Amino acid sequence: MISVEQALDIAFELARPLDTETIDLASGADRVLARAAHAGHDQPPFDASAMDGYAARAADCVPGVRLQVVGEVAAGGGFQGRIGTGQAVRIFTGAPLPEGADRVIIQEDVTTGNDTITLAQAPDPNTYIRHKGSDFAKGTRFDPPCRLGPAQLALLATMNVARITVTRKPDVAIIATGDELVELGSTLQPGQIISSNSIALAQIVRSEGSNPRILPIARDNEASLRAAFELARGADLIVTTGGASVGDYDLVGPVARELGLQTGFYKVAMRPGKPLMAGRMGDTMLLGLPGNPVSAQVCAHVFLRPVLRKMTGLPAAALPTLNGTLASALGPNGPRAHYMRAVIGTDGRLTPAASQDSAMTAIMAGASALIVRPAHDPARPKASPVDYLPL
């Protein structure tokens, strides 16, 4: 067996970044920017008011001064002319500052009369002006790689970037294997279980901005597995669950090798998830996950998600862990890294689940974190610091 870190390094070597495509910005949610974008203008494009109030000359703004209100300007409008000595213009948030004005007096600081305002006291030091280009200047670069969320899309839209170049979404074929599996909605017969791994993995794939394809269940025979791999032809990544151990019916590895698989690694020193494999079949990467539902999900967080990020052009890196505190003591860990299901309490402390059985899907569904314990981690008393992956 190799360590998780060694296996991830090999997985990143197997995961090849995909080609790019140019799309409308409106379709860019969760995509990874592959080519720099540039701002087409200064933002704001003009000096603008940051508050509702009155635009005036700072030199006129002394306690007791009365200013003549000579006009009004709203967002999207403009004031024709120039503010002179003793004058002010009613202005609203986002409106362009009239020529001659160099500050805004907020409306709460004045009393109004017939076309006049009176300043009772000296205004505060804030001029309440958003200066031209204070957000960004024309030509500012937005550099790749970057996963595009709402804030990034809003910035690109503000830059007036209508089309963006992004990495193509990985096509991920998901194959669940096993004679005991039946499709969702089936009536269970003795010895059968519902196939749930594909549903969970498809959601994880979508969360990473990729396209999942759930293929029919592959049975524990060579003909069925060959047919499943044929259906997966053209995928950027094939993810299998089950059939990757060393039992008489674990045929994923042998069949894949007959079809040209070049194995990168097999078996990882982690718990759950030891029977894990990866390799390449021509232009397609293969990631063989364990069949136990919890093992499959844990391995998907530890391996599948970082692999998809690498394929979409993001840096090759494990998912970042956070620092937490144990709500209860833990005994010493064994020779494999252990990813323990846990709940983050209202006090922020982590309570490990009493059972870490890799078939217990209810415990996985209730977990909010995976405590990450290194191999041979010593016993940890209550309130000890631990690293964890948020779920």
SENU-490457 format. One record per atom (N, C-alpha, C): x, y, z. Coordinates in steps of 0.001 Angstrom, whole numbers, plus 524288, in hexadecimal, padded with zeros to 5 digits. Each point is the difference from the previous one (the first is absolute). Layout:
<sites>
XYZ
...
</sites>
This chain:
<sites>
803467FB5380000
7FCBA804AD80000
8036C804E380000
7FDF28041F7FDB7
802B38050380019
7FCC6803D980331
8026A8044A8018A
7FD50803E680325
7FC208031A7FCB5
7FC7A802B6802A1
7FC49803637FD44
802F18041D7FCDC
803FE8023F80252
802F98041C7FD58
802A87FDF07FB17
802427FB4F8005C
8027D7FDB27FB5F
7FBF67FEC87FBCC
7FB7F7FDF0801A1
7FBE57FEBA7FC45
7FDE9804E67FD59
7FF638043B802F6
7FE26804E17FDA3
803E58020E7FBFB
805027FFAE8012E
803F0801C77FC3F
7FF937FCF57FAE1
7FF377FAE080068
7FF6F7FCCA7FB48
7FAF6801607FD29
7FBC4800C2802FD
7FAFB801677FDA0
8006E8051D7FCF6
802E2803C280224
800A1804FB7FD43
803267FF4D7FAF6
803BF7FC6F7FFF8
802E07FEE97FB34
7FC767FD877FBE2
7FC407FCEE801BE
7FC617FD677FC66
7FBCF803B57FDED
7FEBA804078030B
7FBC0803A17FEA0
80216804447FC6D
7FE5A800037FB31
801F3803C97FC36
7FC268047E7FF5B
801E7804E48002E
7FC7E804747FF17
7FD617FF977FAAD
7FB32801927FFB7
7FCF07FF857FB36
800AE804CF7FC92
7FDD77FFB47FB46
80048804687FC77
7FC1A80435801AC
7FFDD804507FD18
7FCDB8047C80191
7FBAB801117FC14
7FC6580343801AF
7FBC7801C67FC9B
7FE7E80582801A8
7FDAA802E57FC6F
7FE4A805598011D
7FA188001080064
7FE018023980448
7FA667FFEB80115
7FE3080573801A7
7FAD6800C08001B
7FDC5804CC8021D
800DB80030805E1
80100804A580205
800E1800978059E
7FB667FDE980322
7FB418009F7FE08
7FB637FE3D802D6
7FFF77FA22800E2
8030D7FD137FCFA
800547FA508009B
804D77FE5480316
80288803B780294
8050C7FEE48025C
7FFEB7FE1D80598
7FB6F7FF1B8024D
7FFCE7FE6980582
803097FAFF800E5
8038D80018803D5
803307FB87801A3
803EC7FE3D7FBEC
80098802F17FBC7
803FD7FEA47FC2C
805438022E801CB
804357FE007FDAA
80546801B980163
80225803517FB8A
8011D804D98013A
8021E8039E7FC1F
805527FE127FE25
800B47FFD37FAD9
804DA7FDEB7FDC7
80341804237FD45
7FDB7804837FEE0
802E38042D7FD57
7FEA880527802A3
803EA8035B8009D
7FF3A804F3802BA
7FBD68034F7FD4B
7FCEC802BC80330
7FC38803D27FE10
801DD8056E801A0
7FE51804037FD1E
801D98054F80101
7FB5A803B98005A
80078803B98039E
7FBE3803E7800A8
7FFF0803B67FB5D
7FB4B801177FE07
7FF788037A7FB88
7FF6E805B280174
7FFE18013D80519
7FF3B80565801B2
801A18008D805B1
80073804D7801CD
800C0800FB80592
7FAEC7FEE6802E0
8007A7FE65804F3
7FB5B7FF358033B
800EB8027980556
7FCAC803AD801AE
7FBCA8025A7FCF8
80221802EC7FB37
7FCBA800AF7FC0B
801C9802C67FB52
80070805E6800E4
7FE34801D480482
7FFF78059480146
8001780081805F7
8013C80490801F0
7FF738010080594
7FA317FFDA80151
7FE8F7FCEB803F0
7FA7C7FF288012E
7FEF1800D5805CC
7FB3A8015A80125
7FE70800B280571
7FF497FAB4802A1
802047FF7E804CB
7FF5F7FB2C802F5
7FB348002080389
7FD6C8048E8004E
7FB7B8008C80386
7FC14803C67FD95
7FB327FFE080213
7FC38804157FEB3
80175804ED80309
7FFD28046D7FD67
8015B804D6802AA
80062804827FC2F
804188033A800B5
800A5804B77FCD8
805BA8007D7FE5F
800DE800997FAF2
8053B800DD7FDFF
80153805C080098
804BD8010A801E7
801858056B80102
805E8800897FFA7
801D4804E88008B
8058C8010D8004D
801B47FF6B805AE
804197FD17800F3
801CE7FF3280561
80153805258029D
8020B803BC7FCEC
801838050180246
7FB53802FA8023C
7FB4D7FED37FE19
7FB4C802AE801EA
7FDB57FD80804D9
801C57FB3F80152
7FD547FCE680405
802188014780570
7FE258046B8021C
8016D801B280549
7FB06800598033A
800637FF8880534
7FB4E800258034A
7FCD3804F37FF1F
7FAD87FF4B7FF68
7FC62804567FF65
7FF4A801EA7FA76
802EE7FDDF7FC43
7FF96801DF7FAAE
7FABC7FE807FDAC
7FDE9803947FCC8
7FB357FEE67FD16
8016F7FFD67FA3B
7FE907FB937FD87
801547FF497FA7D
7FB107FFF07FCB8
80067802527FB5F
7FBA28001F7FC5C
7FFE67FAE77FCDE
7FB917FD388001C
7FF747FB1F7FD13
7FE60801627FA70
8036F7FED67FC33
7FF33801CA7FAA8
7FE977FB937FC3C
7FF097FB5D801FF
7FE947FBB87FC8A
7FFF07FACA802CD
7FF357FBF57FCF2
7FFA87FAB680221
8023C7FC327FC09
802887FBDB80202
802167FC087FC84
7FF307FAA480283
7FDBB7FC657FD03
7FF0C7FAA6801DA
803927FC497FD10
8003E7FB21801F3
8031E7FBFF7FD5D
7FE1B7FF687FA62
803A77FFDD7FC6F
7FEA97FF977FA7B
7FF428053A7FD5F
8000F8043D8030D
7FF40805347FDD4
804F88032280027
7FF73805267FFCF
804828037D8001D
7FE338058C800F2
8039880336801E6
7FED180586800FC
802B4803417FBDF
7FD038031B7FD48
8021B803587FBF1
801D08051C8026E
804F0800CF80010
8020C804D080248
804297FED480404
8017880408802E2
8042B7FF91803D5
7FE328028280514
801317FD5980460
7FE998021B80516
803AE8048780154
7FD9A8046880161
80317804898016E
80026800D1805D8
8027C8044380199
80064801558058B
7FA92800C080249
7FF197FD8980481
7FB0980090802BC
7FB9A7FCBC7FDBC
801407FC757FC88
7FBF77FCD27FD8A
800877FA4480188
7FBB77FD047FF4D
7FFDE7FA5B800E1
7FC257FD987FC34
800997FAFE7FF05
7FC767FD117FC9A
7FE187FB32802F6
7FADB7FF3F80018
7FDD77FB4580262
802057FB507FCE3
802177FC0F802C5
802587FB8C7FD55
7FE787FAF0802B7
7FFB27FBD17FCF7
7FE627FAF480214
804577FC027FF12
7FFD17FBCC8031C
804217FC0C7FFDB
800DB7FDF67FA7B
804E4800007FE61
801667FDF97FAD8
7FFF3804047FBB7
7FE0A804B68011A
7FFC98040E7FBF8
8055F8026A7FF2C
80124801CE7FB3E
80512802767FEF6
8006F80546802C6
8049C801028020C
800F4804D4802DA
80020804907FC26
7FD158043A80108
80010804797FC72
805658028F7FFC9
801238026E7FBB1
804EF802C47FF6D
800448045680412
8048F800898025C
800C380403803F6
7FF477FE188058A
7FD217FBA4800C4
7FF307FDDC8053D
804837FC6C8016C
8016680001804F9
804177FC73801C4
7FEAD7FD5680524
7FAEF8003380172
7FE347FCEA8046E
7FA0E7FF9B7FFD6
7FDEE7FC5780301
7FA5E7FF638009F
7FEC2800B6805C7
7FC3D8034580116
7FE0B800A780555
7FB537FC598008D
800327FC62803B2
7FB977FC6480085
7FB37802F180200
7FB717FE317FE52
7FB36802E480105
7FEC28007B805D1
802247FC578032B
7FEFB80042805A3
802C0804A380293
803D48026B7FD60
8031F8042C8025A
7FE1D8057B7FEA2
7FB8C800517FD43
7FE228052B7FE6C
7FA41800A88017A
7FE69804E58003D
7FA6D801468003D
7FEA9802A77FADD
7FB5E7FEF37FE19
7FE7F801EE7FADB
7FC388049380084
800658039C7FC43
7FC5F804577FF9B
7FDFB8005D7FA84
7FE55804A27FE59
7FE2B800C87FAAA
804B88005E7FC5D
801267FB9F7FD79
804727FFB27FC68
8052F80146802A2
8004C7FEFD8052C
804EF800C1802CA
800D27FB82803D0
804EE7FF688018E
801467FC7E80449
8038B802F5803B9
7FF957FEA380505
8035280273803EA
803047FBC4802CF
8051A800DF80066
803717FC3F8029A
800D3801DB80597
7FE0D7FCD8803BF
80031801AE80574
805757FF8A80243
802D77FC107FE61
8053B7FF2480219
803997FE347FB9C
805097FFD980126
803BA7FE617FC08
7FEF67FA567FE73
800167FECB7FAE3
7FF097FA9B7FE55
804717FC6C801B2
7FEC77FAEC8003A
804227FC468018A
804167FFA47FBA9
8048C7FDA680139
8044E7FFFC7FC1E
7FEC87FCF47FB09
7FC557FC678001F
7FEC17FCDD7FB60
7FD6B803717FBE5
802377FFF57FB53
7FDBB803307FBD2
7FB7A7FD497FD3F
7FF3E7FAF280102
7FBBB7FCEB7FDB1
800168001C7FA0D
804B97FF8F7FDF0
800BC7FFBF7FA5A
802B67FAE27FEA7
7FDE47FD297FC35
802AD7FB7C7FDBB
802E5801ED7FB31
8051B8003D8007B
80307802697FBD1
8007C7FC707FB3C
8005D802727FB8B
800907FD2A7FB12
804907FC3180052
7FEFD7FB087FE99
804157FC077FFF3
8017E7FDEE80556
7FD298016F80421
801777FE388053B
7FEF97FA31800CE
7FC6C7FDB37FCFA
7FF1D7FA598003D
804157FD3A7FCA3
8004F801767FB0F
8041E7FE0F7FC93
80099803C47FB65
804967FFD97FD99
8012E803667FB97
7FF367FD1D7FAD8
7FF46802E47FBE9
7FF987FDB17FACB
804DC7FCC17FEEC
7FF467FB4B7FDE9
804537FC907FECE
801847FC5B8046A
7FD9A8008D8049E
801397FC7F8045C
7FF237FA597FE65
803B87FC8D80166
7FFC47FA797FE91
7FD227FCDF8042E
7FCE47FC5E7FE37
7FDBC7FBF980360
802977FAEC7FE4B
803787FDF780352
803767FBC97FE56
7FDD97FA8D80134
800FD7FC3C7FC92
7FEC77FA8D800FF
8046A7FD6F80315
7FF2B7FB3C801F5
7FAEE7FD4F80020
7FCC7801DD8049C
7FAEE7FFF57FF5F
7FC93801CC8042E
7FAAB7FD817FF51
7FDF77FD9580423
7FAA67FE037FFED
7FC48804A38007A
7FC3F8004E7FC7D
7FC9C8048D7FFA3
7FB0C7FF4380334
7FFC5802B580463
7FB4D8003180335
7FD1F805187FF08
7FBF98012680317
7FCE5804C77FF26
8033E804FD80020
8039A8006F803C0
80312804D18006F
80392800BB7FB4C
802687FBC17FE20
803828006A7FB8B
7FCF8801407FAF9
7FB727FD9B7FF67
7FCC7801277FB68
7FE2F805AB80012
7FE94801F0804A9
7FE598057680063
80473803AC7FE91
804BE7FED2801BC
8047C803437FEA4
800E9800037FA1F
7FFDE7FB6F7FD8B
800D47FFBE7FA57
7FBB5802E97FD13
7FB357FF9C801F5
7FBBE802E47FD84
800E2805DD8008B
801B8801B680497
8011D80584800CC
8045D801D67FC71
803B57FC7C7FEE7
80439801397FC56
7FE1B800297FA5B
7FB237FE827FF12
7FDAA7FFBC7FACA
8026F7FBAC7FCB3
801457FB91802A0
802177FB6A7FD4D
7FB667FC727FEAF
7FE697FFED7FB1D
7FB607FD0D7FE70
8011E7FA4C7FEC4
804D77FED77FE55
8017E7FAA97FE8F
804F67FE92802EF
800417FB2D801F0
804877FE3B802FE
801E97FACC7FDDA
805167FF0B800A2
8024E7FAFD7FE7B
800CA7FCCC804EC
7FDA87FB598000D
8000E7FC9F8048C
801CD7FA8B7FE6A
801827FCED803E4
801457FA8B7FEFE
7FAFC7FCEA7FF29
800347FC877FC45
7FB6C7FCB17FEF6
7FE987FCC3804D5
7FAEF7FF40800D3
7FE3E7FCD180462
8018F7FA4B7FF2B
802767FD84803DC
801317FA6E7FF67
7FB0C7FCBB7FF71
800327FC407FC70
7FBD27FC257FF5F
801747FB4780360
7FCEE7FEF3803FA
8014F7FC00803DA
7FC0A7FB897FFA9
801CE7FB7D7FE42
7FCAA7FB577FFBF
800607FD188052F
7FB7B7FEDD8025A
7FFCB7FD7D80524
7FDB67FA857FF5D
802FC7FC1D801B1
7FE5C7FA8C7FF73
7FFF37FD668055A
7FB667FE9E801D8
7FF937FCD9804C3
800237FA447FE6F
802F57FCD1802EC
800827FA7C7FEAF
7FE2E7FC9280481
7FDD47FB747FE9E
7FE887FC3C80404
7FAEE7FD347FEBC
7FFF57FADA800A7
7FB387FCF67FF18
7FBC980137803FD
8018D8021480485
7FC35800F98042E
7FD028051B7FF3B
801A8803317FC3F
7FDAB8052C7FF61
7FB367FFE07FC78
7FC26803358016B
7FB73800D87FCA7
7FF07805D97FFA6
7FD538018A7FBE0
7FF21805887FF08
7FC398025480402
8008D8050D800C4
7FC85802F080371
7FA487FF317FE67
7FCA37FEEF803CF
7FA787FF1D7FEF9
7FE847FA567FF60
803E97FC7980006
7FEEC7FA6F7FF65
7FDD27FDB680515
7FD317FBAC7FF76
7FE537FCFE8048D
804537FC2B8015D
801F78006B804C7
8047C7FCD080186
7FE927FA448008F
803547FCC27FDD7
7FFB07FA66800B8
804547FE67803D8
7FFB27FB3E80227
804047FE53803B5
80581800A87FDC8
803728025380325
8056C800BD7FE7C
80113804E27FCD6
7FBF78031F7FEE5
800BE8049B7FCB5
8003C8050580344
802A8803FF7FDE6
800068053580254
7FF638040A7FBAA
7FE088048F8017E
7FF4F804307FC33
80545802657FEAF
800D38011A7FB18
804CC802907FE43
7FFA5805D580144
80317801B8803D9
7FFD68057E801AB
804F5803017FEA8
8043E7FD387FF0F
804F9802B67FF1E
7FFC9803BC7FB5E
7FD897FE577FBD1
7FFEA803417FB4B
7FD3180522800F6
7FBC97FFD480326
7FD19804C580138
80380803CA802FC
802B57FE0680404
8036E8035C80321
8047B802277FCB8
802727FCA37FCE8
80489801B77FCF6
7FE7B803F87FBCF
7FB627FF487FDB1
7FE3E803B87FC0B
7FF6A805728025A
7FE0180042804D5
7FF6F8051380287
805528026880130
803AD7FCD8801B4
80546801F9800FF
80276801F67FAF2
7FF417FD267FBC3
8020E801A37FAE8
7FDA0805447FE6D
7FAD6800898009C
7FD72804F97FEA6
802138047280357
801007FEF5804FF
801D68041E80382
80550802177FE5B
802DE7FCF97FCF1
8050F801B47FE0D
7FFAD802167FA68
7FB3E801427FE49
7FF56802597FADC
800E17FC4A7FB7D
7FF187FAF3800DD
800DA7FC127FBF2
7FAE57FD457FEA5
800067FD227FBB9
7FB487FD657FE0F
8002B7FA288012F
7FC8B7FE0680369
7FFE27FA6480108
7FC847FD187FC23
801987FB367FECA
7FCAB7FC6C7FCF4
7FF857FAFC80326
7FB5E7FEF180210
7FF297FB31802F3
7FEBB7FBA07FC26
803637FC1D7FFB9
7FF3F7FBA47FC68
7FD397FB81802BB
7FDD57FC5B7FD0D
7FD5B7FB7D8026A
803B67FCE88037B
7FDCF7FD6E803EB
803137FCCF80390
802EB7FBC67FCF3
804FF7FF5E80134
8031B7FBCD7FD9D
800137FB50803A3
7FEBD7FB827FDE4
7FFE07FB3A80331
805817FDBB80098
800797FC5580397
8051D7FDC580142
801967FBCC7FC15
8003D8019D7FB0D
8020D7FC797FC03
802A0803517FBCB
803877FD8F7FD29
8032A802E87FC3D
7FCBE802777FBB2
7FC0C7FD477FE28
7FCE78020C7FBA8
7FD35805018019E
7FDAE80001804B2
7FD308049A801D1
803B28049C800DA
804967FEE780238
803C380436800E4
802108022D7FADC
800FF7FC9B7FC40
801C3801DB7FAEA
7FBDD803787FD79
7FB0E7FE658007E
7FBC1803277FDC5
7FFB680557802A7
800CA8001D80531
7FFDC804F6802D4
80475803927FE44
804A87FDD87FF6C
804628032F7FE34
7FF28801EF7FA6E
7FD5A7FCFD7FCDC
7FED1801B87FAB4
7FC43804AC80021
7FC137FFCA8038F
7FC5F804678008C
802C9804E7801EC
804427FF46802ED
802EF804708021E
803D6802437FC1B
8005E7FDAF7FB6B
803D5801BA7FC20
7FF5A805D67FEF4
80448802D57FFCC
7FFE58059F7FEFD
7FFE880352804E2
7FF237FDA38048C
80001802FC804D6
80580801E080145
8005280460802AA
8050E801E5801D9
801BC7FD07804DA
7FC337FE3280306
801217FD2E804D2
7FBD47FBD4800C4
801AF7FB428012E
7FC647FBCE80173
800B07FF06805D2
7FBA68000D802D2
8000F7FED38059A
7FCD97FB0C800D8
802877FC0F80212
7FD3E7FB2D8014A
7FF8F7FF90805E3
7FBFD7FD29801BF
7FF867FECA8058F
7FF467FA258008B
802FD7FDBF803A6
7FFC47FA5D800D1
803717FD237FC22
800FD7FB0580127
802E47FCB07FC69
805BE8012C7FF95
8021580335803B5
805858017A7FF92
803627FD5E8041C
7FDC37FC3E802E2
803117FD40803F0
802617FB1D7FD87
800C87FBE68031E
802B17FB5F7FE02
7FCB57FB0B8006B
7FAE0800A48008E
7FC947FB7580048
7FF387FD827FAB0
7FD777FB5D8000C
7FF167FD2F7FB1E
7FCA1803147FC37
7FCBA803958020F
7FC6E802E87FCA6
801BD805AE7FF3C
804AC8013C801BC
8020F8054E7FF4E
8030C800367FAED
7FD38801867FBDD
802227FF727FAB8
8013B8052C7FD58
7FF128046B802A3
800CC805097FD6C
805A48008C7FE22
803BB7FEEE80374
8057D800857FE8C
801907FC7A7FB8A
7FF077FAE18005F
8018E7FC847FBBD
7FD8C8015E7FAC0
7FAF68014480006
7FD71801507FB0C
802308051B7FDCF
800BB803DF80379
80218804FE7FE2B
8057A7FF557FDBF
803267FCA380269
8054B7FF247FDF7
7FFD97FD587FAAD
7FC4C7FC6E7FF4B
7FF697FD917FAE5
7FE7E8040B7FBD8
7FD5E8042E801C0
7FE5A804207FC69
80410804567FF82
804957FF2680248
80443803B77FF42
8015280366804A3
7FDBD7FEFB80492
801158033180496
805C27FFC380181
8025380493800AA
805308008680244
7FF36801BD805AA
801067FC72803AC
7FEBF8010C80576
803DF803DB80261
7FDD3803FB802A7
8033D803C9802BE
801037FE668059D
7FBEA7FE34802A6
800A17FDE08053E
7FB6F7FC608012D
800C87FCB1803DE
7FBE77FC8D801E5
800CD7FF2C805D6
7FC0F801158030C
7FFDB7FFB4805B0
802C3804B180282
7FD108028E80364
801DB804AC802A5
7FF5B7FF40805E0
803CB801D6802F1
7FFE37FF67805AF
7FC5E804068026D
7FAE57FF177FF39
7FC148037A80235
7FB5A7FCD2801D8
7FD188025480386
7FB637FD7A80226
7FBAE804068007C
7FB7A7FF047FDA3
7FECF7FBAD7FC76
8023D8010F7FA98
800737FBD27FCDD
80177800C37FA95
804E37FD617FE1C
801FB7FC0C802AA
804E47FD827FE58
7FFD37FDEC7FA6E
7FBDA7FD257FE44
800097FDF17FA9D
7FEC08043D7FC00
803D88034C7FF09
7FF6F804787FC86
804187FF807FBB9
7FE79801397FB2C
803B47FF817FBB2
7FF59804897FC3A
8041E800FF7FCFF
7FFCA804197FC0B
803B87FE9A7FB9D
7FEC3801ED7FB58
803517FF127FB7C
7FDE6802DD7FB4C
8021B7FEC37FB6E
7FE18802557FB29
7FEE67FBBB7FC09
7FBB9800DF7FD1A
7FE967FCA77FBA1
80008803797FB27
80482800A07FD96
80068803817FB88
7FF42805A2801B0
7FC10802987FDD8
7FEFB8057F8013B
7FCAA800AA804DD
7FE877FBCA80284
7FC5C8002F80465
802AB7FE578050D
7FF0F802FD8041A
801DE7FE7380523
7FBF07FC7F80292
801D57FC3680302
7FC8C7FC80802F1
8011A800AE805C9
7FBD18009D80307
8006180020805AD
7FC4B7FBDF8021B
8023D7FBE88024C
7FCE27FBB380205
7FF4180089805DD
7FB3880133801A7
7FED0800DD80586
7FDDC7FB0B8027E
8004E7FFA68052D
7FDA57FB82802B0
7FA147FFEC7FF47
7FDBA7FB7D80122
7FA5A7FF707FF59
7FCD9801B1804B4
802307FFA3804C3
7FD1C801C080495
7FEA5805C57FF67
7FB1B8018480105
7FE5A805607FEDF
8034080430802B1
801307FF45804FB
80313803F8802BD
805838003B7FDD2
802507FB727FEF6
8053C7FFE27FDB5
80017802E67FACA
7FC087FF1E7FCCF
7FFC8802927FAE2
7FFAF805E98009A
7FCC0801D1803A5
7FF72805A3800BB
804EF8027280243
8025C7FD71803D6
804D48021780244
8043C800587FBD8
800A67FBD47FCED
803F38000C7FBDC
7FEC28041E7FBDC
7FB068010E7FF24
7FE88804127FC41
801B58055E801EE
7FF62800FB80519
801BD8050880223
805F28006C7FFED
802A57FBC880136
805B48002580071
802A17FFD87FAA6
7FDC07FD287FC39
8029A7FF3E7FAED
7FCEC8024B7FB6B
7FAFE7FEBC7FF93
7FD0D8018D7FB5D
7FFAD805E87FF7C
7FEB1802AD80429
7FF71805B47FFA9
80520802B07FE81
804687FEB98028A
804E9802727FE3C
801777FEA67FA60
7FEDE7FB2A7FE4B
801287FE757FA9E
7FCD4803477FC31
7FAFF800C38011A
7FCBC803297FC85
801F08059F7FFD6
801C0801FF8045A
8020F8054E8000A
804E38006A7FC9C
803597FC188005B
804AE800037FCA7
7FE687FFC27FA3F
7FC297FCD37FEAF
7FE5E7FF7A7FA8D
7FDB28050D7FDE3
7FDAC8032180365
7FDAC804ED7FE3A
803D58048880048
804F67FEE38011D
803FC804107FFB6
801868027380522
7FDAA7FE5280450
801798021480517
804FD7FD5B801E9
802B180246803C6
804E07FDA2801E3
7FF1B7FA8E8023E
803F07FCA87FF6C
7FFC27FAB680227
800EE8004F805DF
7FBEE7FF3680306
8007A80077805AB
7FBA27FCF380297
8013B7FDC280484
7FBF77FD7880324
7FC1980414801D1
7FB417FE4380148
7FC38803A280233
80236802448050D
7FF528050D800E4
8022280256804C6
7FD147FE1C804D2
802F77FF0380420
7FDA57FE8A80503
7FFA9804CE80380
7FC897FFA7803D6
7FF6480418803E8
801DD7FDEB80546
800E98038E8039A
8019E7FE8E8053F
7FB5280003803A0
7FF647FBCB802F0
7FBA97FF8D803A3
801CB7FDF880545
7FC247FF438036A
801037FE228054E
7FC617FB7880131
802107FBE380259
7FCED7FB6680140
7FC53801068048D
7FB217FE2B7FF6C
7FC4D800438044E
800547FB348037D
802A47FBF37FE2C
800AF7FB3F80318
8053D7FD947FE9D
801F27FCAD80371
8052A7FDAC7FF42
7FFF37FBEA7FBAB
8049B7FF1F7FDAC
800BC7FBF07FC19
804A37FC9F80188
7FF7A7FAF27FF0C
804537FC6F800EB
80412800747FBBF
804457FD1E8006D
80427800427FC0A
7FE1E7FDE17FAC5
80220802347FBD4
7FEA77FE3A7FABC
803C27FBBB7FE3D
7FE457FCE27FC3F
803187FBB67FDEA
80397801B47FBA5
8018F7FC4D7FC8F
803F3801217FC00
7FDE2802BB7FB21
7FAE48010E7FFCC
7FDC2802AA7FB7A
7FDBA805478019F
80063803D87FC8F
7FD59804F9800FB
7FA2B7FF0080092
7FD9780271803DC
7FA837FEF38011D
7FCDA804F97FF38
7FBF07FF997FCC8
7FC65804547FEFA
7FAF97FED0802F6
7FF678026380490
7FBD57FEA1803A5
7FB62803BC7FF70
7FB727FDBA7FF47
7FB44803307FFDA
7FF168028980547
7FE89805017FFD1
7FF45802F2804D3
7FBEC8043D7FF1E
7FE058020580460
7FC36804477FFE9
80284804C580283
7FF848047C7FD67
801E1804E980235
7FBA4802428035B
800ED800938050F
7FC07801FE80394
7FF5F805DD7FFA8
7FC1580208802D3
7FF13805A58000A
80496802F58025F
803267FD4580335
804A3802718023D
804CB7FF7C7FC78
7FF447FDA87FB5C
8043E7FF5E7FC48
8035F7FB3C800E3
7FEEB7FCF68041D
803247FB598010D
7FDEB7FB557FCFA
8038A7FC487FEFD
7FEAE7FB7E7FCC6
7FF247FB2C8035E
7FB757FD847FF26
7FEB97FB20802B4
800307FB8D7FC15
803C97FC6780070
800377FB947FC62
7FB4A7FC6F800C0
7FE237FDBF7FBA9
7FBB97FC428005C
801C97FB338030B
7FC657FDC280306
8015C7FB6F8032C
8018B7FB667FC96
7FD6A7FF767FB7D
801567FBD37FC58
802648025D7FB17
804457FDB07FE3A
80282801B47FB2E
7FF987FBC77FBCB
7FC097FC9D80069
7FF107FBD77FC34
7FF3B8026D7FA97
802DD7FE187FC25
7FFF1802627FACE
7FB217FED77FCD8
7FC597FCF98023A
7FB0F7FEFF7FD4C
7FB8B8034780233
80108803218040B
7FBD8802CE802C7
7FEF78053F7FD65
7FC5B800077FC52
7FEE6804C27FD0C
7FD2E8041B8034B
7FCE97FE66803DA
7FD35803C680340
803DC803578031B
8042C7FD8E801E4
803F0802F4802EA
802C1803D77FC62
8011F7FE4B7FB2F
8027D803837FC40
7FC6F8049C7FEC6
7FAFE7FEF57FF72
7FC4C8042D7FEB0
7FF98803FC80462
800C97FE45804DF
7FFA78038C8046C
80513802B480153
8043C7FE8D7FD6E
80521802468013E
800A08054B7FD5E
802C8803718029A
801478051A7FDBA
805CF800AD7FF29
803187FBF880168
805A4800637FF59
802697FA967FFF0
8049F7FFAE7FDC0
803497FB6180053
804E58018380303
8008D7FDEB804B5
804D8800D6802EE
8045D7FCFC7FD41
8045D8029A7FF01
804597FD967FD2A
8043D7FE8E803F0
800C07FAE3800BC
803FA7FE2B803A8
804717FD6C7FCFC
804C0801BE800BB
8046D7FD837FD5A
800C97FA67801E8
802B67FCFC7FCE5
8017A7FABC801BA
803138005580516
7FEDF7FC5E80393
802B17FF978050C
7FF50804EC8035C
7FBAF802D27FF13
7FEEC8049780341
7FF327FE43805A5
8028E8026A803CE
7FF4E7FE508056C
7FA9B8015880210
7FEA67FDC980481
7FB088013180282
7FF92805E3800DF
7FB39801E97FF60
7FF1C8059A800A3
7FBBF800DC8041C
8013A802C380432
7FC0A80110803F9
7FC0D8040A7FE24
7FBC98006C802D5
7FC08803FC7FEEB
802988055E7FFC1
7FE1C8033B7FC67
801EA8055D7FF21
8051E8002C7FCFA
801D47FB7C7FE03
804AD7FFFE7FCC9
7FEE6802827FAAE
803E4802687FD9C
7FF49802097FAB3
800207FB927FC03
7FCCA8007A7FBEF
7FFEF7FC347FBBF
7FF14802EC7FAE2
8019C7FD967FBB8
7FEBD801FE7FACF
7FB1E7FD487FE09
7FCEF802D07FCDD
7FB4C7FD897FDE1
7FEA58024D7FAB0
7FD477FCCA7FCE8
7FDB8801A67FB17
7FA4880144800E7
7FE36804B37FEF0
7FA61801128007D
7FCF27FD507FBAA
7FB5D7FE118014F
7FCA77FD697FC28
7FB608037B7FEA4
</sites>
